[in-house]
Amino acid sequence: MRLLAPMLRALLLGIGLAGGVLAAPPAFAAELAHADFGVAPASADARNFADWVMASGDNHGMPFIVIDKVRAELFVFHADGRLRGASPALLGLARGDHSVPGIGDRKLASIRPEERTTPAGRFVAALGADLGTRDVLWVDYADAISLHRVITTKPSERRLERLASPTPADNRISYGCINVPADFYDTVVHPAFTGTDGIVYILPEVRPLGSVFAAYRPAGPDSTR
C-alpha cells in the first residue's frame, strides 16, 4: 500500500528506518567472520556482502536479509550469520536503485511504470500492518516499500508463475515492494522479525555497491557491481 499513516511513519523515521551504513560496534565484529549460506546457491556479490555484514558487525546483533536484485532472490539470516532461508522474490517493475521523491504519498494509479523501482540501500525493518489487514515487513516506510506475501489479486500478472520460473527475467512486476511465497513469509520472514527489528540490505543493480554502501569492502575479488 502506498497511502501511509503519518503517525506510524513519524515513529519509524524517528528510529532511523532508512539510514546509511553505521559504524560497527567492536563486540559484534568479533562474533563471526563469515555468513553461513549452507547449501543455498548465491551470487558472489551476495556472499561477499553477507560476509562483510558479519565481519563488520553492521547488523548490530540483529537478524538481517540480503536481497540480490540482479538474481531476484533473497536470503534471511539469523543474527549470528546462519542462513534461516532463501527464496526467489518479485521486485519493482523498473530497473533502478532510487525511489522517486514523495512516491510513498501517491496513489498507485499515478505511479508510472518507469517509477516502479525497488530502492537499494540499508534499511532498519520492522513488522507492521499495511492499511488493510495484512501484516508486512516494512523496509522503507517513507517510500511505502515492504516485504510481504505474494499478491495474487490480479491473475493476469501471473505472480505465482513468475516466482516459480527458473530465471529472474520475469520477476519484475511490483510497484517496488518485495513479494515472496506466502509459506516463506509465514515460516521464515515473520518468525525472524517477531519481537525484534532487523536490517534489510538491498543490493544495487545499476549503481556500484560501494556507492550505495560506503563502508563496504568485499572479502574477495569477484564483486563487480
mmCIF file of the C-alpha atoms, coordinates in Angstrom:
data_MODEL
# 
_entry.id   MODEL 
# 
loop_
_atom_site.group_PDB 
_atom_site.id 
_atom_site.type_symbol 
_atom_site.label_atom_id 
_atom_site.label_alt_id 
_atom_site.label_comp_id 
_atom_site.label_asym_id 
_atom_site.label_entity_id 
_atom_site.label_seq_id 
_atom_site.pdbx_PDB_ins_code 
_atom_site.Cartn_x 
_atom_site.Cartn_y 
_atom_site.Cartn_z 
_atom_site.occupancy 
_atom_site.B_iso_or_equiv 
_atom_site.pdbx_formal_charge 
_atom_site.auth_seq_id 
_atom_site.auth_comp_id 
_atom_site.auth_asym_id 
_atom_site.auth_atom_id 
_atom_site.pdbx_PDB_model_num 
ATOM 1   C CA . MET A 1 1   ? 0.000  0.000   0.000   1.00 0.00 ? 1   MET A CA 1 
ATOM 2   C CA . ARG A 1 2   ? 1.226  3.474   -0.818  1.00 0.00 ? 2   ARG A CA 1 
ATOM 3   C CA . LEU A 1 3   ? -1.067 5.656   1.313   1.00 0.00 ? 3   LEU A CA 1 
ATOM 4   C CA . LEU A 1 4   ? 0.601  5.720   4.719   1.00 0.00 ? 4   LEU A CA 1 
ATOM 5   C CA . ALA A 1 5   ? -0.436 6.591   8.276   1.00 0.00 ? 5   ALA A CA 1 
ATOM 6   C CA . PRO A 1 6   ? 1.533  9.743   9.242   1.00 0.00 ? 6   PRO A CA 1 
ATOM 7   C CA . MET A 1 7   ? 1.869  8.813   12.925  1.00 0.00 ? 7   MET A CA 1 
ATOM 8   C CA . LEU A 1 8   ? 3.463  5.416   12.242  1.00 0.00 ? 8   LEU A CA 1 
ATOM 9   C CA . ARG A 1 9   ? 5.673  6.912   9.554   1.00 0.00 ? 9   ARG A CA 1 
ATOM 10  C CA . ALA A 1 10  ? 6.992  9.521   12.001  1.00 0.00 ? 10  ALA A CA 1 
ATOM 11  C CA . LEU A 1 11  ? 7.706  6.828   14.574  1.00 0.00 ? 11  LEU A CA 1 
ATOM 12  C CA . LEU A 1 12  ? 9.643  4.661   12.143  1.00 0.00 ? 12  LEU A CA 1 
ATOM 13  C CA . LEU A 1 13  ? 11.567 7.575   10.678  1.00 0.00 ? 13  LEU A CA 1 
ATOM 14  C CA . GLY A 1 14  ? 12.470 8.584   14.211  1.00 0.00 ? 14  GLY A CA 1 
ATOM 15  C CA . ILE A 1 15  ? 14.301 5.283   14.747  1.00 0.00 ? 15  ILE A CA 1 
ATOM 16  C CA . GLY A 1 16  ? 16.267 5.658   11.531  1.00 0.00 ? 16  GLY A CA 1 
ATOM 17  C CA . LEU A 1 17  ? 14.411 3.421   9.121   1.00 0.00 ? 17  LEU A CA 1 
ATOM 18  C CA . ALA A 1 18  ? 16.463 4.151   6.010   1.00 0.00 ? 18  ALA A CA 1 
ATOM 19  C CA . GLY A 1 19  ? 19.771 5.419   7.275   1.00 0.00 ? 19  GLY A CA 1 
ATOM 20  C CA . GLY A 1 20  ? 23.240 4.912   5.875   1.00 0.00 ? 20  GLY A CA 1 
ATOM 21  C CA . VAL A 1 21  ? 25.723 2.251   6.928   1.00 0.00 ? 21  VAL A CA 1 
ATOM 22  C CA . LEU A 1 22  ? 26.501 2.536   10.618  1.00 0.00 ? 22  LEU A CA 1 
ATOM 23  C CA . ALA A 1 23  ? 29.867 2.047   12.251  1.00 0.00 ? 23  ALA A CA 1 
ATOM 24  C CA . ALA A 1 24  ? 30.159 -1.460  13.635  1.00 0.00 ? 24  ALA A CA 1 
ATOM 25  C CA . PRO A 1 25  ? 30.459 -1.930  17.410  1.00 0.00 ? 25  PRO A CA 1 
ATOM 26  C CA . PRO A 1 26  ? 33.609 -3.946  18.208  1.00 0.00 ? 26  PRO A CA 1 
ATOM 27  C CA . ALA A 1 27  ? 31.627 -6.524  20.230  1.00 0.00 ? 27  ALA A CA 1 
ATOM 28  C CA . PHE A 1 28  ? 29.590 -7.597  17.182  1.00 0.00 ? 28  PHE A CA 1 
ATOM 29  C CA . ALA A 1 29  ? 32.531 -7.504  14.773  1.00 0.00 ? 29  ALA A CA 1 
ATOM 30  C CA . ALA A 1 30  ? 34.276 -10.278 16.660  1.00 0.00 ? 30  ALA A CA 1 
ATOM 31  C CA . GLU A 1 31  ? 31.442 -12.831 16.558  1.00 0.00 ? 31  GLU A CA 1 
ATOM 32  C CA . LEU A 1 32  ? 31.724 -14.371 13.070  1.00 0.00 ? 32  LEU A CA 1 
ATOM 33  C CA . ALA A 1 33  ? 33.880 -13.524 10.096  1.00 0.00 ? 33  ALA A CA 1 
ATOM 34  C CA . HIS A 1 34  ? 31.606 -15.180 7.548   1.00 0.00 ? 34  HIS A CA 1 
ATOM 35  C CA . ALA A 1 35  ? 27.924 -15.704 6.882   1.00 0.00 ? 35  ALA A CA 1 
ATOM 36  C CA . ASP A 1 36  ? 26.807 -19.323 6.578   1.00 0.00 ? 36  ASP A CA 1 
ATOM 37  C CA . PHE A 1 37  ? 24.745 -19.890 3.415   1.00 0.00 ? 37  PHE A CA 1 
ATOM 38  C CA . GLY A 1 38  ? 24.610 -23.639 3.966   1.00 0.00 ? 38  GLY A CA 1 
ATOM 39  C CA . VAL A 1 39  ? 23.844 -25.313 0.635   1.00 0.00 ? 39  VAL A CA 1 
ATOM 40  C CA . ALA A 1 40  ? 21.901 -22.358 -0.809  1.00 0.00 ? 40  ALA A CA 1 
ATOM 41  C CA . PRO A 1 41  ? 23.285 -21.133 -4.146  1.00 0.00 ? 41  PRO A CA 1 
ATOM 42  C CA . ALA A 1 42  ? 24.098 -17.419 -4.210  1.00 0.00 ? 42  ALA A CA 1 
ATOM 43  C CA . SER A 1 43  ? 25.984 -14.906 -6.299  1.00 0.00 ? 43  SER A CA 1 
ATOM 44  C CA . ALA A 1 44  ? 29.497 -13.800 -5.384  1.00 0.00 ? 44  ALA A CA 1 
ATOM 45  C CA . ASP A 1 45  ? 28.145 -10.345 -4.585  1.00 0.00 ? 45  ASP A CA 1 
ATOM 46  C CA . ALA A 1 46  ? 25.562 -11.719 -2.137  1.00 0.00 ? 46  ALA A CA 1 
ATOM 47  C CA . ARG A 1 47  ? 28.111 -13.969 -0.451  1.00 0.00 ? 47  ARG A CA 1 
ATOM 48  C CA . ASN A 1 48  ? 30.769 -11.278 -0.190  1.00 0.00 ? 48  ASN A CA 1 
ATOM 49  C CA . PHE A 1 49  ? 28.262 -8.776  1.110   1.00 0.00 ? 49  PHE A CA 1 
ATOM 50  C CA . ALA A 1 50  ? 26.846 -11.092 3.774   1.00 0.00 ? 50  ALA A CA 1 
ATOM 51  C CA . ASP A 1 51  ? 30.396 -11.945 4.843   1.00 0.00 ? 51  ASP A CA 1 
ATOM 52  C CA . TRP A 1 52  ? 31.106 -8.229  5.191   1.00 0.00 ? 52  TRP A CA 1 
ATOM 53  C CA . VAL A 1 53  ? 27.991 -7.768  7.318   1.00 0.00 ? 53  VAL A CA 1 
ATOM 54  C CA . MET A 1 54  ? 29.240 -10.362 9.773   1.00 0.00 ? 54  MET A CA 1 
ATOM 55  C CA . ALA A 1 55  ? 32.892 -9.298  9.733   1.00 0.00 ? 55  ALA A CA 1 
ATOM 56  C CA . SER A 1 56  ? 31.993 -5.646  10.285  1.00 0.00 ? 56  SER A CA 1 
ATOM 57  C CA . GLY A 1 57  ? 29.095 -6.229  12.676  1.00 0.00 ? 57  GLY A CA 1 
ATOM 58  C CA . ASP A 1 58  ? 26.942 -3.907  10.575  1.00 0.00 ? 58  ASP A CA 1 
ATOM 59  C CA . ASN A 1 59  ? 23.780 -5.818  11.546  1.00 0.00 ? 59  ASN A CA 1 
ATOM 60  C CA . HIS A 1 60  ? 24.348 -4.766  15.185  1.00 0.00 ? 60  HIS A CA 1 
ATOM 61  C CA . GLY A 1 61  ? 23.338 -8.134  16.548  1.00 0.00 ? 61  GLY A CA 1 
ATOM 62  C CA . MET A 1 62  ? 20.018 -8.230  14.687  1.00 0.00 ? 62  MET A CA 1 
ATOM 63  C CA . PRO A 1 63  ? 18.612 -10.641 12.069  1.00 0.00 ? 63  PRO A CA 1 
ATOM 64  C CA . PHE A 1 64  ? 19.181 -9.462  8.534   1.00 0.00 ? 64  PHE A CA 1 
ATOM 65  C CA . ILE A 1 65  ? 18.152 -10.012 4.932   1.00 0.00 ? 65  ILE A CA 1 
ATOM 66  C CA . VAL A 1 66  ? 20.274 -9.637  1.808   1.00 0.00 ? 66  VAL A CA 1 
ATOM 67  C CA . ILE A 1 67  ? 18.300 -9.045  -1.403  1.00 0.00 ? 67  ILE A CA 1 
ATOM 68  C CA . ASP A 1 68  ? 20.093 -9.623  -4.693  1.00 0.00 ? 68  ASP A CA 1 
ATOM 69  C CA . LYS A 1 69  ? 18.039 -7.682  -7.258  1.00 0.00 ? 69  LYS A CA 1 
ATOM 70  C CA . VAL A 1 70  ? 20.031 -8.932  -10.249 1.00 0.00 ? 70  VAL A CA 1 
ATOM 71  C CA . ARG A 1 71  ? 19.139 -12.542 -9.440  1.00 0.00 ? 71  ARG A CA 1 
ATOM 72  C CA . ALA A 1 72  ? 15.761 -11.676 -7.864  1.00 0.00 ? 72  ALA A CA 1 
ATOM 73  C CA . GLU A 1 73  ? 16.415 -13.678 -4.724  1.00 0.00 ? 73  GLU A CA 1 
ATOM 74  C CA . LEU A 1 74  ? 16.743 -13.006 -1.025  1.00 0.00 ? 74  LEU A CA 1 
ATOM 75  C CA . PHE A 1 75  ? 18.451 -14.565 1.955   1.00 0.00 ? 75  PHE A CA 1 
ATOM 76  C CA . VAL A 1 76  ? 17.224 -14.333 5.558   1.00 0.00 ? 76  VAL A CA 1 
ATOM 77  C CA . PHE A 1 77  ? 19.883 -14.721 8.253   1.00 0.00 ? 77  PHE A CA 1 
ATOM 78  C CA . HIS A 1 78  ? 19.834 -15.237 11.975  1.00 0.00 ? 78  HIS A CA 1 
ATOM 79  C CA . ALA A 1 79  ? 21.663 -12.533 13.922  1.00 0.00 ? 79  ALA A CA 1 
ATOM 80  C CA . ASP A 1 80  ? 24.722 -14.807 14.166  1.00 0.00 ? 80  ASP A CA 1 
ATOM 81  C CA . GLY A 1 81  ? 25.022 -15.162 10.378  1.00 0.00 ? 81  GLY A CA 1 
ATOM 82  C CA . ARG A 1 82  ? 23.393 -18.568 9.909   1.00 0.00 ? 82  ARG A CA 1 
ATOM 83  C CA . LEU A 1 83  ? 21.025 -18.759 6.970   1.00 0.00 ? 83  LEU A CA 1 
ATOM 84  C CA . ARG A 1 84  ? 17.407 -19.076 8.012   1.00 0.00 ? 84  ARG A CA 1 
ATOM 85  C CA . GLY A 1 85  ? 16.033 -19.407 4.487   1.00 0.00 ? 85  GLY A CA 1 
ATOM 86  C CA . ALA A 1 86  ? 16.376 -18.345 0.854   1.00 0.00 ? 86  ALA A CA 1 
ATOM 87  C CA . SER A 1 87  ? 13.713 -17.592 -1.731  1.00 0.00 ? 87  SER A CA 1 
ATOM 88  C CA . PRO A 1 88  ? 13.087 -16.078 -5.149  1.00 0.00 ? 88  PRO A CA 1 
ATOM 89  C CA . ALA A 1 89  ? 11.403 -12.683 -4.977  1.00 0.00 ? 89  ALA A CA 1 
ATOM 90  C CA . LEU A 1 90  ? 9.322  -10.385 -7.127  1.00 0.00 ? 90  LEU A CA 1 
ATOM 91  C CA . LEU A 1 91  ? 10.643 -6.824  -7.347  1.00 0.00 ? 91  LEU A CA 1 
ATOM 92  C CA . GLY A 1 92  ? 9.783  -3.439  -8.807  1.00 0.00 ? 92  GLY A CA 1 
ATOM 93  C CA . LEU A 1 93  ? 8.922  -3.413  -12.497 1.00 0.00 ? 93  LEU A CA 1 
ATOM 94  C CA . ALA A 1 94  ? 11.603 -0.848  -13.401 1.00 0.00 ? 94  ALA A CA 1 
ATOM 95  C CA . ARG A 1 95  ? 15.350 -1.171  -13.004 1.00 0.00 ? 95  ARG A CA 1 
ATOM 96  C CA . GLY A 1 96  ? 16.851 1.449   -10.728 1.00 0.00 ? 96  GLY A CA 1 
ATOM 97  C CA . ASP A 1 97  ? 18.276 1.968   -7.256  1.00 0.00 ? 97  ASP A CA 1 
ATOM 98  C CA . HIS A 1 98  ? 16.354 5.074   -6.124  1.00 0.00 ? 98  HIS A CA 1 
ATOM 99  C CA . SER A 1 99  ? 12.753 5.765   -5.197  1.00 0.00 ? 99  SER A CA 1 
ATOM 100 C CA . VAL A 1 100 ? 11.095 8.791   -6.767  1.00 0.00 ? 100 VAL A CA 1 
ATOM 101 C CA . PRO A 1 101 ? 10.834 11.547  -4.109  1.00 0.00 ? 101 PRO A CA 1 
ATOM 102 C CA . GLY A 1 102 ? 7.411  11.591  -2.469  1.00 0.00 ? 102 GLY A CA 1 
ATOM 103 C CA . ILE A 1 103 ? 6.273  8.336   -4.058  1.00 0.00 ? 103 ILE A CA 1 
ATOM 104 C CA . GLY A 1 104 ? 5.045  6.976   -0.725  1.00 0.00 ? 104 GLY A CA 1 
ATOM 105 C CA . ASP A 1 105 ? 2.304  9.606   -0.632  1.00 0.00 ? 105 ASP A CA 1 
ATOM 106 C CA . ARG A 1 106 ? 0.987  8.947   -4.130  1.00 0.00 ? 106 ARG A CA 1 
ATOM 107 C CA . LYS A 1 107 ? -1.870 6.743   -5.261  1.00 0.00 ? 107 LYS A CA 1 
ATOM 108 C CA . LEU A 1 108 ? -0.862 3.577   -7.076  1.00 0.00 ? 108 LEU A CA 1 
ATOM 109 C CA . ALA A 1 109 ? -2.678 4.643   -10.224 1.00 0.00 ? 109 ALA A CA 1 
ATOM 110 C CA . SER A 1 110 ? -0.462 7.725   -10.505 1.00 0.00 ? 110 SER A CA 1 
ATOM 111 C CA . ILE A 1 111 ? 2.832  5.812   -10.416 1.00 0.00 ? 111 ILE A CA 1 
ATOM 112 C CA . ARG A 1 112 ? 4.239  5.398   -13.914 1.00 0.00 ? 112 ARG A CA 1 
ATOM 113 C CA . PRO A 1 113 ? 5.916  2.116   -14.947 1.00 0.00 ? 113 PRO A CA 1 
ATOM 114 C CA . GLU A 1 114 ? 9.393  3.688   -15.014 1.00 0.00 ? 114 GLU A CA 1 
ATOM 115 C CA . GLU A 1 115 ? 8.912  4.857   -11.402 1.00 0.00 ? 115 GLU A CA 1 
ATOM 116 C CA . ARG A 1 116 ? 8.219  1.381   -10.021 1.00 0.00 ? 116 ARG A CA 1 
ATOM 117 C CA . THR A 1 117 ? 11.663 0.686   -8.580  1.00 0.00 ? 117 THR A CA 1 
ATOM 118 C CA . THR A 1 118 ? 12.888 -1.258  -5.568  1.00 0.00 ? 118 THR A CA 1 
ATOM 119 C CA . PRO A 1 119 ? 15.459 1.049   -3.946  1.00 0.00 ? 119 PRO A CA 1 
ATOM 120 C CA . ALA A 1 120 ? 18.900 -0.164  -2.948  1.00 0.00 ? 120 ALA A CA 1 
ATOM 121 C CA . GLY A 1 121 ? 20.312 0.514   0.490   1.00 0.00 ? 121 GLY A CA 1 
ATOM 122 C CA . ARG A 1 122 ? 20.418 -0.405  4.157   1.00 0.00 ? 122 ARG A CA 1 
ATOM 123 C CA . PHE A 1 123 ? 17.080 -0.281  5.958   1.00 0.00 ? 123 PHE A CA 1 
ATOM 124 C CA . VAL A 1 124 ? 16.051 -0.887  9.554   1.00 0.00 ? 124 VAL A CA 1 
ATOM 125 C CA . ALA A 1 125 ? 12.976 -3.075  9.107   1.00 0.00 ? 125 ALA A CA 1 
ATOM 126 C CA . ALA A 1 126 ? 10.093 -3.982  11.400  1.00 0.00 ? 126 ALA A CA 1 
ATOM 127 C CA . LEU A 1 127 ? 6.886  -5.973  11.207  1.00 0.00 ? 127 LEU A CA 1 
ATOM 128 C CA . GLY A 1 128 ? 3.704  -3.932  10.966  1.00 0.00 ? 128 GLY A CA 1 
ATOM 129 C CA . ALA A 1 129 ? 0.405  -3.626  9.153   1.00 0.00 ? 129 ALA A CA 1 
ATOM 130 C CA . ASP A 1 130 ? -0.489 -2.044  5.850   1.00 0.00 ? 130 ASP A CA 1 
ATOM 131 C CA . LEU A 1 131 ? -3.705 -0.045  5.582   1.00 0.00 ? 131 LEU A CA 1 
ATOM 132 C CA . GLY A 1 132 ? -5.633 -3.280  5.166   1.00 0.00 ? 132 GLY A CA 1 
ATOM 133 C CA . THR A 1 133 ? -5.484 -6.286  7.482   1.00 0.00 ? 133 THR A CA 1 
ATOM 134 C CA . ARG A 1 134 ? -2.215 -7.773  6.216   1.00 0.00 ? 134 ARG A CA 1 
ATOM 135 C CA . ASP A 1 135 ? 0.947  -7.903  8.259   1.00 0.00 ? 135 ASP A CA 1 
ATOM 136 C CA . VAL A 1 136 ? 4.067  -6.941  6.311   1.00 0.00 ? 136 VAL A CA 1 
ATOM 137 C CA . LEU A 1 137 ? 7.741  -6.309  6.956   1.00 0.00 ? 137 LEU A CA 1 
ATOM 138 C CA . TRP A 1 138 ? 8.174  -2.554  6.491   1.00 0.00 ? 138 TRP A CA 1 
ATOM 139 C CA . VAL A 1 139 ? 11.503 -1.955  4.753   1.00 0.00 ? 139 VAL A CA 1 
ATOM 140 C CA . ASP A 1 140 ? 11.312 1.699   3.685   1.00 0.00 ? 140 ASP A CA 1 
ATOM 141 C CA . TYR A 1 141 ? 8.155  3.061   5.289   1.00 0.00 ? 141 TYR A CA 1 
ATOM 142 C CA . ALA A 1 142 ? 8.543  6.610   3.977   1.00 0.00 ? 142 ALA A CA 1 
ATOM 143 C CA . ASP A 1 143 ? 8.534  5.353   0.376   1.00 0.00 ? 143 ASP A CA 1 
ATOM 144 C CA . ALA A 1 144 ? 5.990  2.572   1.037   1.00 0.00 ? 144 ALA A CA 1 
ATOM 145 C CA . ILE A 1 145 ? 8.373  -0.312  0.366   1.00 0.00 ? 145 ILE A CA 1 
ATOM 146 C CA . SER A 1 146 ? 7.548  -3.509  2.228   1.00 0.00 ? 146 SER A CA 1 
ATOM 147 C CA . LEU A 1 147 ? 8.318  -7.207  2.014   1.00 0.00 ? 147 LEU A CA 1 
ATOM 148 C CA . HIS A 1 148 ? 5.158  -9.298  2.044   1.00 0.00 ? 148 HIS A CA 1 
ATOM 149 C CA . ARG A 1 149 ? 3.349  -12.389 0.844   1.00 0.00 ? 149 ARG A CA 1 
ATOM 150 C CA . VAL A 1 150 ? 2.930  -12.529 -2.918  1.00 0.00 ? 150 VAL A CA 1 
ATOM 151 C CA . ILE A 1 151 ? -0.122 -10.635 -4.190  1.00 0.00 ? 151 ILE A CA 1 
ATOM 152 C CA . THR A 1 152 ? -2.429 -12.772 -6.323  1.00 0.00 ? 152 THR A CA 1 
ATOM 153 C CA . THR A 1 153 ? -5.463 -10.496 -6.763  1.00 0.00 ? 153 THR A CA 1 
ATOM 154 C CA . LYS A 1 154 ? -4.704 -9.895  -10.451 1.00 0.00 ? 154 LYS A CA 1 
ATOM 155 C CA . PRO A 1 155 ? -4.403 -13.300 -12.183 1.00 0.00 ? 155 PRO A CA 1 
ATOM 156 C CA . SER A 1 156 ? -3.177 -11.627 -15.372 1.00 0.00 ? 156 SER A CA 1 
ATOM 157 C CA . GLU A 1 157 ? 0.060  -10.663 -13.598 1.00 0.00 ? 157 GLU A CA 1 
ATOM 158 C CA . ARG A 1 158 ? 0.910  -14.369 -13.039 1.00 0.00 ? 158 ARG A CA 1 
ATOM 159 C CA . ARG A 1 159 ? 2.867  -13.597 -9.889  1.00 0.00 ? 159 ARG A CA 1 
ATOM 160 C CA . LEU A 1 160 ? 2.928  -17.185 -8.641  1.00 0.00 ? 160 LEU A CA 1 
ATOM 161 C CA . GLU A 1 161 ? 4.181  -18.394 -12.020 1.00 0.00 ? 161 GLU A CA 1 
ATOM 162 C CA . ARG A 1 162 ? 6.839  -15.681 -12.050 1.00 0.00 ? 162 ARG A CA 1 
ATOM 163 C CA . LEU A 1 163 ? 8.108  -16.786 -8.645  1.00 0.00 ? 163 LEU A CA 1 
ATOM 164 C CA . ALA A 1 164 ? 8.231  -20.402 -9.803  1.00 0.00 ? 164 ALA A CA 1 
ATOM 165 C CA . SER A 1 165 ? 10.057 -19.724 -13.061 1.00 0.00 ? 165 SER A CA 1 
ATOM 166 C CA . PRO A 1 166 ? 13.720 -20.845 -13.228 1.00 0.00 ? 166 PRO A CA 1 
ATOM 167 C CA . THR A 1 167 ? 15.154 -17.451 -14.256 1.00 0.00 ? 167 THR A CA 1 
ATOM 168 C CA . PRO A 1 168 ? 14.868 -13.892 -12.830 1.00 0.00 ? 168 PRO A CA 1 
ATOM 169 C CA . ALA A 1 169 ? 13.883 -12.443 -16.216 1.00 0.00 ? 169 ALA A CA 1 
ATOM 170 C CA . ASP A 1 170 ? 10.154 -12.314 -15.358 1.00 0.00 ? 170 ASP A CA 1 
ATOM 171 C CA . ASN A 1 171 ? 10.435 -11.386 -11.662 1.00 0.00 ? 171 ASN A CA 1 
ATOM 172 C CA . ARG A 1 172 ? 9.932  -7.649  -12.228 1.00 0.00 ? 172 ARG A CA 1 
ATOM 173 C CA . ILE A 1 173 ? 6.255  -6.818  -11.733 1.00 0.00 ? 173 ILE A CA 1 
ATOM 174 C CA . SER A 1 174 ? 5.560  -4.914  -8.495  1.00 0.00 ? 174 SER A CA 1 
ATOM 175 C CA . TYR A 1 175 ? 5.274  -1.205  -7.724  1.00 0.00 ? 175 TYR A CA 1 
ATOM 176 C CA . GLY A 1 176 ? 8.508  -1.542  -5.726  1.00 0.00 ? 176 GLY A CA 1 
ATOM 177 C CA . CYS A 1 177 ? 7.598  -3.881  -2.896  1.00 0.00 ? 177 CYS A CA 1 
ATOM 178 C CA . ILE A 1 178 ? 9.255  -7.277  -2.452  1.00 0.00 ? 178 ILE A CA 1 
ATOM 179 C CA . ASN A 1 179 ? 6.913  -10.267 -2.883  1.00 0.00 ? 179 ASN A CA 1 
ATOM 180 C CA . VAL A 1 180 ? 7.819  -13.734 -1.607  1.00 0.00 ? 180 VAL A CA 1 
ATOM 181 C CA . PRO A 1 181 ? 5.854  -17.001 -1.446  1.00 0.00 ? 181 PRO A CA 1 
ATOM 182 C CA . ALA A 1 182 ? 3.284  -16.939 1.370   1.00 0.00 ? 182 ALA A CA 1 
ATOM 183 C CA . ASP A 1 183 ? 4.741  -20.029 3.073   1.00 0.00 ? 183 ASP A CA 1 
ATOM 184 C CA . PHE A 1 184 ? 8.208  -18.484 3.039   1.00 0.00 ? 184 PHE A CA 1 
ATOM 185 C CA . TYR A 1 185 ? 6.908  -15.269 4.586   1.00 0.00 ? 185 TYR A CA 1 
ATOM 186 C CA . ASP A 1 186 ? 4.999  -17.178 7.284   1.00 0.00 ? 186 ASP A CA 1 
ATOM 187 C CA . THR A 1 187 ? 7.733  -19.669 8.204   1.00 0.00 ? 187 THR A CA 1 
ATOM 188 C CA . VAL A 1 188 ? 10.923 -17.665 7.644   1.00 0.00 ? 188 VAL A CA 1 
ATOM 189 C CA . VAL A 1 189 ? 10.453 -13.895 7.407   1.00 0.00 ? 189 VAL A CA 1 
ATOM 190 C CA . HIS A 1 190 ? 7.788  -13.376 10.054  1.00 0.00 ? 190 HIS A CA 1 
ATOM 191 C CA . PRO A 1 191 ? 9.455  -15.532 12.746  1.00 0.00 ? 191 PRO A CA 1 
ATOM 192 C CA . ALA A 1 192 ? 12.844 -13.918 12.057  1.00 0.00 ? 192 ALA A CA 1 
ATOM 193 C CA . PHE A 1 193 ? 11.496 -10.425 12.783  1.00 0.00 ? 193 PHE A CA 1 
ATOM 194 C CA . THR A 1 194 ? 8.984  -11.262 15.518  1.00 0.00 ? 194 THR A CA 1 
ATOM 195 C CA . GLY A 1 195 ? 9.827  -9.275  18.639  1.00 0.00 ? 195 GLY A CA 1 
ATOM 196 C CA . THR A 1 196 ? 12.797 -7.522  17.071  1.00 0.00 ? 196 THR A CA 1 
ATOM 197 C CA . ASP A 1 197 ? 13.815 -5.066  14.405  1.00 0.00 ? 197 ASP A CA 1 
ATOM 198 C CA . GLY A 1 198 ? 16.309 -6.204  11.779  1.00 0.00 ? 198 GLY A CA 1 
ATOM 199 C CA . ILE A 1 199 ? 18.298 -4.982  8.814   1.00 0.00 ? 199 ILE A CA 1 
ATOM 200 C CA . VAL A 1 200 ? 17.362 -5.385  5.156   1.00 0.00 ? 200 VAL A CA 1 
ATOM 201 C CA . TYR A 1 201 ? 20.179 -4.849  2.663   1.00 0.00 ? 201 TYR A CA 1 
ATOM 202 C CA . ILE A 1 202 ? 19.022 -4.371  -0.925  1.00 0.00 ? 202 ILE A CA 1 
ATOM 203 C CA . LEU A 1 203 ? 21.970 -4.678  -3.307  1.00 0.00 ? 203 LEU A CA 1 
ATOM 204 C CA . PRO A 1 204 ? 22.019 -2.261  -6.255  1.00 0.00 ? 204 PRO A CA 1 
ATOM 205 C CA . GLU A 1 205 ? 21.555 -3.306  -9.856  1.00 0.00 ? 205 GLU A CA 1 
ATOM 206 C CA . VAL A 1 206 ? 22.679 -0.087  -11.578 1.00 0.00 ? 206 VAL A CA 1 
ATOM 207 C CA . ARG A 1 207 ? 24.989 1.717   -9.183  1.00 0.00 ? 207 ARG A CA 1 
ATOM 208 C CA . PRO A 1 208 ? 28.275 0.262   -7.844  1.00 0.00 ? 208 PRO A CA 1 
ATOM 209 C CA . LEU A 1 209 ? 27.982 -1.431  -4.459  1.00 0.00 ? 209 LEU A CA 1 
ATOM 210 C CA . GLY A 1 210 ? 30.477 0.985   -2.949  1.00 0.00 ? 210 GLY A CA 1 
ATOM 211 C CA . SER A 1 211 ? 28.398 3.999   -3.920  1.00 0.00 ? 211 SER A CA 1 
ATOM 212 C CA . VAL A 1 212 ? 25.394 2.639   -2.002  1.00 0.00 ? 212 VAL A CA 1 
ATOM 213 C CA . PHE A 1 213 ? 27.264 1.136   0.956   1.00 0.00 ? 213 PHE A CA 1 
ATOM 214 C CA . ALA A 1 214 ? 30.163 3.472   1.627   1.00 0.00 ? 214 ALA A CA 1 
ATOM 215 C CA . ALA A 1 215 ? 31.761 1.271   4.292   1.00 0.00 ? 215 ALA A CA 1 
ATOM 216 C CA . TYR A 1 216 ? 31.549 -1.944  2.257   1.00 0.00 ? 216 TYR A CA 1 
ATOM 217 C CA . ARG A 1 217 ? 34.804 -3.710  1.457   1.00 0.00 ? 217 ARG A CA 1 
ATOM 218 C CA . PRO A 1 218 ? 34.429 -7.005  -0.452  1.00 0.00 ? 218 PRO A CA 1 
ATOM 219 C CA . ALA A 1 219 ? 36.114 -10.029 1.019   1.00 0.00 ? 219 ALA A CA 1 
ATOM 220 C CA . GLY A 1 220 ? 37.119 -11.400 -2.381  1.00 0.00 ? 220 GLY A CA 1 
ATOM 221 C CA . PRO A 1 221 ? 37.927 -10.315 -5.946  1.00 0.00 ? 221 PRO A CA 1 
ATOM 222 C CA . ASP A 1 222 ? 34.623 -11.395 -7.510  1.00 0.00 ? 222 ASP A CA 1 
ATOM 223 C CA . SER A 1 223 ? 32.413 -8.394  -6.699  1.00 0.00 ? 223 SER A CA 1 
ATOM 224 C CA . THR A 1 224 ? 31.831 -6.463  -9.903  1.00 0.00 ? 224 THR A CA 1 
ATOM 225 C CA . ARG A 1 225 ? 28.861 -4.119  -9.359  1.00 0.00 ? 225 ARG A CA 1 
# 
